Amino acid sequence: MRSSVLSDWLAQRLDRGSEQPLYRQLHRLLQQAILSRELPAGARMPSSRLLAGELGIARNTVTQVYEQLALEGYVTSATGRGTTVADTSPDEIVGASESVTATDRRALAAPLAPTAMPTPRRALSARGARLLAGAGFSKRQWGAFMPGVPDVSRFPSRIWTRLHNKYWRRPRLDLLTYAPGGGLAQLRHALADYLRTSRSVRCTPEQIVITTGIHQSVDLAVRLLSDPGDVIWTEDPCYWGVRSVLHVSGLESRPIAVDSEGIAPSPDELAAPPKLILVTPSHQYPLGMVMSLARRRMLLEYARQHQCWIIEDDYDSEFRYGSRPLASLQGLDTAGQVIYVGSFGKTLFPGLRVGYLVVPEALAESFATASAELYREGQLLQQAVLAEFIAEGHFTSHIRRMRALYGQRRQLLLDAAARRYGDAFAALGGDAGLHLVMQLPEGADDRAVAAAALERDIVVRALSGYYAAPSRAPSGLLLGYACVPDEEIAPAFEMLADALDATLPAFA
């Protein structure tokens, strides 16, 4: 390509009104011309002075671009020989064999004709496809009636900022590096004290492993306590996020139905013990029932007899309305079969990304080492702030305030639903947590209702999506009330009801 031809080609493509600097534009265009072989290997580039003059730009700009291209291997420069285009053909094709003829080399060096982008030879793995097919992630994470989201606007940010600033005024070097196995000792001690008094969890600080949340906690437990092909029981319905973790774990997940007392395995299911059992005994997610004491004792005895591990997800245990929070399943365990899992996502704010496991004493060192080996955790400064936040009593005070607020909002939602539908409205799980379940008529398409609500800027989740077989699941809607201001609950429910009536006229 002659100098004038190259200059004309570049001039047509440079956008002098763009926010992108001319340097970056020129670099990209020359890179593109070399890779497409518009500028073939061995071609001599115009001098920086000549190209700058033809383009009407500063010579330093062209010089910078040439120097960058040389660093990246697109061109070569030598005193007295100027700048020439380097041979960028793949090494494993050109020059890799003596059988490559001169004709072959000329063909490879020729400019490429425009073609469609090639189709990747490999699509997603079966594991990846399963994960995405069941994905429950929502792009909306705030507003009426998004389930599972606390009111982060009520978080005591001034207290948090004061504690945070305390550590930055005189930074501790040990808080700016990777976390030790298990997490910051200061937080593990504060958390052990809190769990013993509030959740009846029997543990020492050494049994606690700090994670980034429920997903990572379950992932770590599954990796250390099972092998691909092992069986895990999950509640049906269950939290979609945990189900996604299990989809990529290589385990065989067996959904077990729940009744009014929690997970309810049949005699046939009991005859084939699993390796792991994942339950939410304090507040079943998403239906909200509490596992009875008799069922808890049965499950613990079954796990002891058959050497099963129980993973207890203590979901929303702090938020009960009209009764005290229930003691943990782990507190009843005398055989060391329970892995207790919790997080601060609902009690403080989801973006904190701090969770924890409480593991049997015999497994503590193994879990701490594996966590450091797999995840290379950090966030120690955040953990230090959280430890002081708990130790100074701010955590329990915040929970008390939020429990009262959420209880009030729960009642406002129930009142709004009763005004619109009277006795036709039936709610499940409304005495705890951050959401309730609105039952729909049998055969109703809850996903269609959720889609219609979203068109009105109302976010609800279809209950059927939490079941292993959505097509055979009961219909309902999960309505989160925690992050909805009091005055917006009734108007937002009216918009939801309009969507519901338009989609299911028989329900009106």
C-alpha positions in Angstrom: 0.0 0.0 0.0 1.5 3.3 -1.2 1.9 6.1 1.3 -0.8 8.2 -0.3 -3.2 5.3 -0.4 -2.5 4.5 3.2 -3.0 8.2 4.1 -6.3 8.3 2.3 -7.5 5.1 4.0 -6.6 6.4 7.4 -8.0 9.9 6.8 -11.4 8.4 5.9 -11.6 6.5 9.2 -10.1 9.0 11.7 -12.9 10.7 13.6 -11.5 14.1 14.7 -14.7 14.9 16.6 -14.5 11.7 18.7 -13.7 11.7 22.4 -11.2 9.0 21.7 -7.7 10.5 21.2 -6.2 10.5 17.6 -3.3 8.5 19.0 -5.6 5.6 20.0 -7.6 5.8 16.8 -4.5 5.7 14.6 -3.0 2.8 16.6 -6.2 0.8 16.2 -6.5 1.4 12.5 -2.9 0.5 11.7 -3.1 -2.6 13.9 -6.3 -3.6 12.0 -4.6 -3.0 8.6 -1.7 -5.2 9.6 -3.8 -8.1 11.0 -6.0 -8.0 7.9 -2.9 -7.9 5.7 -4.0 -4.7 4.1 -0.5 -3.9 5.1 1.4 -7.1 4.2 4.4 -8.4 6.0 7.6 -6.6 4.8 5.7 -3.5 3.6 7.6 -0.3 4.3 5.7 2.2 6.4 5.8 5.9 5.5 8.1 8.0 7.7 6.5 9.6 10.7 7.1 13.0 9.2 5.5 12.1 5.9 2.4 10.4 7.4 1.9 13.2 9.9 2.0 15.8 7.1 -0.5 13.9 4.9 -2.9 13.3 7.8 -2.5 16.9 9.2 -1.6 15.7 12.7 1.4 16.1 15.0 4.5 14.1 14.2 4.8 13.1 17.8 1.4 11.3 17.6 2.6 9.2 14.7 6.0 8.5 16.4 4.2 7.4 19.5 2.0 5.0 17.5 5.0 3.5 15.6 6.8 3.0 18.9 3.8 1.2 20.4 3.3 -1.0 17.4 7.0 -1.9 17.5 6.7 -2.9 21.2 3.7 -5.1 20.4 5.5 -6.8 17.5 3.5 -5.4 14.6 6.4 -3.5 13.0 10.1 -3.4 13.2 12.3 -0.4 13.1 16.0 0.0 12.3 18.2 3.0 11.8 18.6 3.7 8.1 15.9 1.2 7.1 12.8 2.9 8.5 9.8 1.0 9.8 8.5 -2.1 8.1 5.5 -4.4 8.8 6.5 -7.5 10.8 5.4 -11.0 9.8 2.4 -11.7 12.2 1.4 -15.0 10.7 0.9 -17.7 13.4 4.1 -19.5 14.2 2.5 -22.9 14.2 1.4 -22.5 10.6 4.0 -20.4 8.8 7.5 -21.7 9.2 6.4 -24.6 11.3 7.2 -27.1 8.6 9.4 -27.4 5.6 6.4 -28.6 3.7 5.0 -25.1 3.6 5.7 -23.9 0.1 6.4 -20.4 -1.2 2.9 -20.5 -2.8 1.4 -21.4 0.6 3.3 -18.5 2.2 2.0 -16.0 -0.5 -1.6 -17.3 0.0 -1.3 -16.8 3.8 0.2 -13.4 3.4 -2.7 -12.3 1.0 -5.3 -9.9 2.4 -8.2 -11.8 4.0 -11.6 -11.5 2.3 -14.4 -10.4 4.7 -16.1 -13.4 6.2 -18.6 -14.1 8.9 -17.4 -14.7 12.4 -16.5 -18.4 12.8 -18.8 -20.5 15.0 -17.0 -21.6 18.1 -16.1 -25.3 17.9 -17.2 -25.8 21.5 -20.3 -24.5 23.1 -21.0 -24.5 26.9 -20.2 -27.6 28.8 -23.2 -29.7 30.1 -22.4 -28.3 33.5 -22.5 -24.7 32.3 -25.7 -25.3 30.4 -27.4 -26.7 33.5 -26.3 -23.7 35.5 -27.6 -21.1 33.0 -30.8 -23.0 32.4 -31.7 -22.8 36.0 -30.3 -19.3 36.7 -32.5 -17.2 38.9 -30.4 -14.0 39.0 -32.4 -10.8 38.5 -31.0 -7.6 37.0 -33.3 -5.7 39.4 -32.1 -5.9 43.0 -34.2 -3.2 44.6 -37.8 -2.0 44.8 -41.3 -3.4 45.3 -41.6 -6.4 45.8 -38.1 -7.8 45.4 -37.7 -10.8 47.7 -34.8 -11.2 50.0 -33.5 -7.6 49.9 -33.2 -5.7 53.2 -33.7 -1.9 53.5 -30.1 -0.8 53.1 -31.2 2.9 53.5 -31.6 2.2 57.3 -28.1 0.8 57.7 -26.2 2.9 60.4 -23.7 4.2 57.9 -22.3 6.9 60.3 -21.3 4.3 62.9 -19.8 2.1 60.2 -17.9 5.0 58.7 -16.5 6.0 62.1 -15.2 2.5 62.6 -13.9 2.3 59.1 -12.0 5.6 59.4 -10.4 4.4 62.6 -8.6 1.7 60.7 -7.6 3.9 57.8 -6.1 6.6 60.0 -3.4 4.3 61.1 -3.5 1.3 58.7 -2.5 -2.0 60.1 -0.3 -3.8 57.5 -1.7 -7.2 58.5 -5.1 -6.0 57.4 -4.0 -5.1 53.9 -2.8 -8.6 52.8 -4.5 -11.9 52.2 -6.6 -13.4 55.0 -5.3 -16.1 57.2 -7.1 -19.5 57.0 -10.6 -19.1 58.4 -10.6 -15.3 58.4 -9.7 -12.6 60.9 -9.5 -13.9 64.5 -11.1 -10.8 65.9 -14.2 -11.4 63.8 -14.4 -15.1 64.6 -14.3 -14.3 68.3 -17.0 -11.7 68.1 -19.2 -14.0 65.9 -18.7 -17.0 68.2 -20.0 -14.9 71.1 -23.0 -13.7 69.1 -24.0 -17.1 67.8 -23.8 -18.7 71.2 -26.1 -16.2 72.8 -28.5 -15.5 70.0 -28.7 -18.8 68.0 -27.7 -21.4 70.6 -24.8 -22.5 68.3 -22.2 -24.4 70.2 -18.8 -23.4 68.8 -15.4 -21.9 69.5 -13.9 -19.2 67.4 -11.6 -21.8 65.8 -14.6 -23.6 64.3 -15.7 -20.5 62.3 -14.6 -20.0 58.7 -15.3 -16.6 57.2 -16.6 -16.7 53.6 -18.2 -14.3 51.1 -21.7 -15.6 51.7 -24.0 -18.6 51.5 -22.9 -19.6 48.0 -19.3 -19.9 48.8 -20.0 -21.5 52.1 -22.1 -24.3 50.5 -19.5 -24.6 47.7 -16.7 -25.1 50.2 -18.6 -27.7 52.2 -19.6 -29.6 49.1 -16.0 -29.7 47.8 -14.6 -31.0 51.1 -17.3 -33.4 52.2 -18.4 -35.1 48.9 -17.2 -36.4 45.6 -18.7 -36.1 42.1 -21.6 -38.6 41.9 -22.5 -38.4 45.6 -26.1 -37.7 46.5 -27.4 -34.6 48.2 -30.9 -34.1 49.5 -32.3 -30.6 49.0 -35.7 -29.3 50.0 -38.3 -29.0 47.3 -38.8 -26.0 46.8 -35.4 -24.5 47.6 -33.3 -21.4 47.1 -32.3 -21.2 43.4 -28.8 -19.9 44.3 -27.9 -23.0 46.2 -29.4 -25.1 43.5 -27.1 -23.4 41.0 -24.0 -24.2 43.2 -25.0 -27.8 43.2 -25.6 -27.9 39.5 -21.9 -27.3 38.9 -20.7 -29.5 41.7 -21.0 -32.9 40.1 -23.4 -34.1 42.8 -26.6 -35.9 42.2 -29.2 -33.6 43.7 -32.4 -35.3 44.9 -35.3 -32.9 45.7 -37.2 -34.0 48.9 -40.7 -32.6 49.4 -41.5 -30.5 52.5 -44.6 -30.5 54.6 -45.8 -28.3 57.5 -42.9 -29.6 59.7 -40.1 -29.2 57.1 -38.2 -31.6 54.9 -40.2 -34.9 54.7 -38.4 -37.8 53.1 -40.6 -40.8 52.2 -39.8 -44.3 53.3 -38.3 -45.1 49.9 -36.1 -42.0 50.1 -35.0 -42.9 53.7 -33.9 -46.3 52.4 -31.2 -44.7 50.2 -29.2 -42.4 52.5 -27.4 -39.4 50.9 -24.0 -38.1 51.6 -25.3 -34.6 52.3 -28.6 -33.0 53.4 -29.2 -29.3 52.8 -32.0 -27.8 54.9 -33.3 -24.4 56.1 -34.9 -25.5 59.4 -35.5 -22.1 61.1 -37.3 -20.6 58.1 -37.8 -22.8 55.1 -37.0 -20.9 51.9 -39.3 -20.0 50.2 -42.4 -21.4 51.9 -41.5 -20.2 55.4 -42.4 -23.2 57.7 -40.3 -24.0 60.7 -38.9 -27.5 61.2 -40.5 -29.1 64.2 -38.5 -30.4 67.1 -39.5 -34.0 66.3 -38.4 -33.7 62.7 -35.1 -32.1 63.8 -34.4 -35.0 66.1 -35.3 -37.5 63.5 -33.0 -35.8 60.9 -30.1 -35.7 63.4 -30.5 -39.3 64.4 -30.8 -40.4 60.7 -27.6 -38.5 59.9 -25.8 -40.1 62.8 -26.8 -43.6 61.9 -26.0 -43.2 58.2 -23.0 -40.9 58.5 -24.6 -38.1 56.5 -23.5 -34.5 56.7 -26.2 -31.9 57.3 -25.7 -28.4 56.0 -27.9 -26.0 57.9 -28.7 -22.7 56.1 -29.9 -20.5 58.9 -31.8 -18.2 56.5 -33.6 -15.2 58.0 -33.4 -16.7 61.4 -33.2 -13.2 63.1 -36.4 -11.9 61.7 -39.4 -13.5 63.4 -42.5 -11.4 64.2 -44.5 -12.2 67.3 -42.1 -14.9 68.7 -38.5 -15.3 69.6 -36.0 -16.6 67.0 -35.7 -20.4 67.2 -32.6 -22.2 68.3 -30.4 -23.6 65.6 -30.3 -27.3 64.5 -26.6 -27.3 65.1 -27.2 -26.6 68.8 -29.0 -30.0 69.1 -26.2 -31.9 67.3 -24.2 -34.2 69.6 -22.5 -36.2 66.9 -20.7 -33.5 65.0 -22.8 -34.0 61.8 -24.0 -30.4 61.2 -22.3 -27.6 59.1 -23.9 -24.4 60.1 -24.1 -21.6 57.5 -25.0 -18.0 57.8 -24.3 -14.5 56.4 -24.7 -10.8 57.0 -26.4 -10.1 53.7 -29.9 -9.8 55.1 -29.1 -8.5 58.6 -26.7 -5.7 57.4 -26.4 -5.2 53.6 -25.9 -7.6 50.7 -22.9 -5.7 49.3 -20.9 -6.5 52.4 -20.3 -10.0 51.1 -19.4 -11.6 54.4 -20.7 -15.0 55.4 -19.5 -17.8 57.6 -19.5 -21.5 58.4 -19.4 -23.2 61.7 -17.9 -26.6 61.3 -17.3 -29.6 63.7 -14.1 -29.2 65.6 -12.4 -32.1 63.9 -12.9 -30.3 60.5 -11.9 -26.8 61.5 -8.3 -26.8 60.3 -9.2 -28.6 57.1 -11.9 -26.0 56.2 -9.7 -23.1 57.1 -6.8 -24.4 55.0 -9.1 -25.2 52.0 -10.7 -21.8 52.1 -7.3 -20.0 51.9 -6.1 -22.5 49.2 -9.2 -22.1 47.0 -10.3 -18.5 47.4 -7.3 -16.5 48.6 -9.5 -14.3 50.7 -8.9 -10.7 51.7 -11.2 -8.0 53.0 -9.5 -8.1 56.4 -10.1 -4.4 57.0 -13.8 -5.0 56.4 -13.8 -7.9 58.7 -12.1 -5.8 61.4 -14.8 -3.1 61.1 -17.5 -5.8 61.3 -15.9 -7.3 64.4 -16.0 -4.0 66.2 -19.5 -3.3 65.0 -20.6 -6.6 66.6 -18.6 -6.2 69.8 -19.8 -2.7 70.5 -23.5 -3.9 70.3 -24.4 -2.1 67.1 -25.3 -5.3 65.3 -27.9 -6.5 67.8 -29.4 -3.0 68.1 -29.7 -2.8 64.3 -31.4 -6.2 64.1 -33.9 -5.1 66.8 -34.8 -1.9 64.9 -35.1 -3.7 61.6 -37.2 -6.5 63.0 -39.7 -3.9 64.2 -39.6 -2.1 60.9 -40.0 -5.3 58.8 -42.9 -6.5 61.0 -44.7 -3.2 60.4 -44.2 -3.5 56.6 -45.3 -7.1 56.6 -48.6 -6.0 58.2 -49.0 -3.1 55.7 -48.7 -5.6 52.8 -51.1 -8.0 54.4 -53.6 -5.2 54.9 -53.3 -4.0 51.4 -53.9 -7.5 50.0 -56.9 -8.0 52.3 -58.5 -4.7 51.1 -58.2 -5.8 47.5 -59.0 -9.5 47.7 -60.5 -10.1 51.1 -60.6 -13.8 52.1 -59.5 -14.8 48.6 -56.0 -13.8 49.5 -53.9 -16.6 51.2 -50.3 -15.9 52.4 -47.7 -18.4 53.4 -44.6 -17.8 55.6 -45.6 -14.3 56.6 -44.6 -14.6 60.3 -40.8 -14.5 59.6 -38.2 -13.4 57.1 -38.3 -10.7 54.5 -41.1 -12.0 52.2 -44.4 -13.8 52.1 -45.8 -16.1 49.5 -49.1 -15.2 47.8 -50.9 -18.4 46.7 -52.5 -18.4 43.3 -55.3 -20.7 41.9 -54.3 -24.2 40.9 -53.0 -24.2 37.3 -52.4 -20.4 37.2 -49.3 -19.3 35.3 -47.3 -17.5 38.0 -44.4 -16.8 35.6 -46.9 -14.9 33.3 -48.1 -12.9 36.3 -44.5 -12.1 37.3 -43.8 -10.9 33.7 -47.0 -8.8 33.7 -46.0 -7.2 37.0 -42.5 -6.4 35.7 -44.1 -4.4 32.9 -45.6 -2.3 35.6 -42.2 -1.9 37.3 -43.1 -4.4 40.1 -40.7 -7.2 40.8 -42.0 -10.5 42.1 -40.7 -14.0 41.8 -42.8 -17.0 40.6 -43.0 -19.7 43.2 -42.9 -22.5 40.6 -39.4 -21.5 39.7 -38.1 -22.7 43.1 -39.3 -26.3 42.5 -37.3 -29.0 40.8 -40.2 -29.6 38.4 -41.8 -26.2 37.8 -44.5 -27.6 35.5 -45.9 -29.7 38.3 -45.4 -27.1 41.1 -48.0 -25.1 42.9 -48.5 -21.5 41.7 -47.7 -18.5 43.8 -45.7 -15.2 44.0 -42.9 -14.3 46.4 -43.5 -10.7 47.6 -40.6 -9.0 49.4 -41.6 -6.1 51.6 -38.4 -5.3 53.5 -37.0 -2.8 51.0 -40.3 -1.0 50.2 -41.0 2.3 52.1 -44.2 2.2 54.2 -46.0 4.7 52.0 -45.3 2.8 48.8 -46.5 -0.6 49.9 -50.3 -0.1 49.2 -49.9 1.7 45.9 -47.3 -0.9 44.7 -49.7 -3.7 45.6 -52.5 -2.1 43.7 -50.2 -2.1 40.6 -49.4 -5.8 41.2 -53.1 -6.6 41.6 -53.9 -4.9 38.3 -51.3 -7.1 36.7 -52.7 -10.2 38.4 -56.3 -9.4 37.4 -55.3 -8.8 33.8 -53.4 -12.1 33.7 -55.8 -14.2 35.8 -59.3 -12.7 35.5 -60.8 -15.5 37.6 -58.7 -14.4 40.6 -60.2 -10.8 40.5 
